[in-house]
Amino acid sequence: MITAIRAGRAITVAPLAQRLTTLEAADLLDISRPTMIKLLDDGKLPFGQPSRHRRTTGMCLRPCAGDERESRHA
């Protein structure tokens, strides 16, 4: 985290159990909302749908965070 701050990158601090909208989750992963929805619909990330809208948690995003960034920069 210190390295990221020194490099001038944005840091987000949030509880891992916090429920996130698709837009919030996409912003945390630095991907587009449609890409986030595709990951959810393809079963690559778990989510709940308590009403009409999908929700996921920060804990569910952790395994995917590095993968998405690495695949774009490869």
CYANA upper distance limits for C-alpha pairs under 8 A (distance plus 0.5 A):
  1 MET  CA      5 ILE  CA      6.79
  1 MET  CA     11 ILE  CA      8.08
  2 ILE  CA      6 ARG  CA      6.65
  3 THR  CA      7 ALA  CA      6.66
  4 ALA  CA      8 GLY  CA      6.86
  4 ALA  CA      9 ARG  CA      5.79
  4 ALA  CA     10 ALA  CA      7.96
  4 ALA  CA     11 ILE  CA      7.99
  5 ILE  CA      9 ARG  CA      6.07
  5 ILE  CA     10 ALA  CA      7.44
  5 ILE  CA     11 ILE  CA      7.60
 12 THR  CA     28 LEU  CA      8.11
 14 ALA  CA     18 GLN  CA      7.69
 14 ALA  CA     58 GLY  CA      8.27
 15 PRO  CA     58 GLY  CA      7.70
 16 LEU  CA     57 THR  CA      6.90
 16 LEU  CA     58 GLY  CA      4.95
 16 LEU  CA     59 MET  CA      5.28
 17 ALA  CA     57 THR  CA      6.06
 17 ALA  CA     58 GLY  CA      6.60
 17 ALA  CA     59 MET  CA      6.68
 18 GLN  CA     57 THR  CA      6.05
 18 GLN  CA     58 GLY  CA      6.86
 19 ARG  CA     55 ARG  CA      6.49
 19 ARG  CA     56 THR  CA      6.07
 19 ARG  CA     57 THR  CA      5.23
 19 ARG  CA     58 GLY  CA      7.78
 20 LEU  CA     24 GLU  CA      6.21
 20 LEU  CA     25 ALA  CA      6.37
 20 LEU  CA     55 ARG  CA      5.90
 20 LEU  CA     56 THR  CA      5.82
 20 LEU  CA     57 THR  CA      6.11
 20 LEU  CA     58 GLY  CA      7.72
 21 THR  CA     25 ALA  CA      6.65
 21 THR  CA     53 HIS  CA      8.22
 21 THR  CA     54 ARG  CA      7.09
 21 THR  CA     55 ARG  CA      5.60
 21 THR  CA     56 THR  CA      7.31
 22 THR  CA     26 ALA  CA      6.47
 22 THR  CA     33 ARG  CA      6.75
 22 THR  CA     36 MET  CA      6.98
 22 THR  CA     37 ILE  CA      7.25
 22 THR  CA     54 ARG  CA      7.12
 22 THR  CA     55 ARG  CA      7.01
 22 THR  CA     56 THR  CA      8.00
 23 LEU  CA     27 ASP  CA      6.62
 23 LEU  CA     32 SER  CA      8.43
 23 LEU  CA     33 ARG  CA      5.94
 23 LEU  CA     36 MET  CA      8.44
 24 GLU  CA     28 LEU  CA      6.83
 25 ALA  CA     29 LEU  CA      6.84
 25 ALA  CA     36 MET  CA      7.88
 25 ALA  CA     56 THR  CA      7.96
 25 ALA  CA     57 THR  CA      8.45
 25 ALA  CA     58 GLY  CA      8.03
 25 ALA  CA     61 LEU  CA      8.01
 26 ALA  CA     30 ASP  CA      6.34
 26 ALA  CA     31 ILE  CA      5.60
 26 ALA  CA     32 SER  CA      6.27
 26 ALA  CA     33 ARG  CA      5.86
 26 ALA  CA     35 THR  CA      8.31
 26 ALA  CA     36 MET  CA      6.05
 27 ASP  CA     31 ILE  CA      6.79
 27 ASP  CA     32 SER  CA      7.91
 27 ASP  CA     33 ARG  CA      8.41
 29 LEU  CA     61 LEU  CA      8.22
 29 LEU  CA     64 CYS  CA      8.41
 29 LEU  CA     65 ALA  CA      6.01
 29 LEU  CA     68 GLU  CA      7.68
 29 LEU  CA     69 ARG  CA      8.02
 30 ASP  CA     69 ARG  CA      8.11
 31 ILE  CA     35 THR  CA      7.01
 31 ILE  CA     36 MET  CA      7.33
 31 ILE  CA     68 GLU  CA      8.31
 32 SER  CA     36 MET  CA      6.83
 33 ARG  CA     37 ILE  CA      6.72
 34 PRO  CA     38 LYS  CA      6.71
 35 THR  CA     39 LEU  CA      6.81
 36 MET  CA     40 LEU  CA      6.88
 37 ILE  CA     41 ASP  CA      6.53
 38 LYS  CA     42 ASP  CA      6.35
 39 LEU  CA     43 GLY  CA      6.88
 39 LEU  CA     44 LYS  CA      5.73
 39 LEU  CA     45 LEU  CA      6.60
 40 LEU  CA     44 LYS  CA      6.41
 40 LEU  CA     45 LEU  CA      5.58
 40 LEU  CA     46 PRO  CA      6.98
 40 LEU  CA     47 PHE  CA      7.21
 45 LEU  CA     60 CYS  CA      7.09
 45 LEU  CA     61 LEU  CA      7.71
 45 LEU  CA     64 CYS  CA      8.35
 46 PRO  CA     56 THR  CA      7.21
 46 PRO  CA     60 CYS  CA      7.04
 47 PHE  CA     54 ARG  CA      6.93
 47 PHE  CA     55 ARG  CA      6.03
 47 PHE  CA     56 THR  CA      5.04
 47 PHE  CA     57 THR  CA      8.13
 48 GLY  CA     54 ARG  CA      6.28
 48 GLY  CA     55 ARG  CA      5.75
 48 GLY  CA     56 THR  CA      6.75
 49 GLN  CA     53 HIS  CA      6.18
 49 GLN  CA     54 ARG  CA      5.04
 49 GLN  CA     55 ARG  CA      6.50
 50 PRO  CA     54 ARG  CA      7.87
 50 PRO  CA     55 ARG  CA      8.23
 56 THR  CA     60 CYS  CA      7.19
 56 THR  CA     61 LEU  CA      8.37
 57 THR  CA     61 LEU  CA      7.19
 58 GLY  CA     62 ARG  CA      7.03
 60 CYS  CA     64 CYS  CA      8.41
 61 LEU  CA     65 ALA  CA      6.53
 62 ARG  CA     66 GLY  CA      8.26
 63 PRO  CA     67 ASP  CA      7.90
 64 CYS  CA     68 GLU  CA      6.66
 65 ALA  CA     69 ARG  CA      7.14
 66 GLY  CA     70 GLU  CA      6.53
 67 ASP  CA     71 SER  CA      6.59
 68 GLU  CA     72 ARG  CA      6.97
 69 ARG  CA     73 HIS  CA      6.95
 70 GLU  CA     74 ALA  CA      6.56
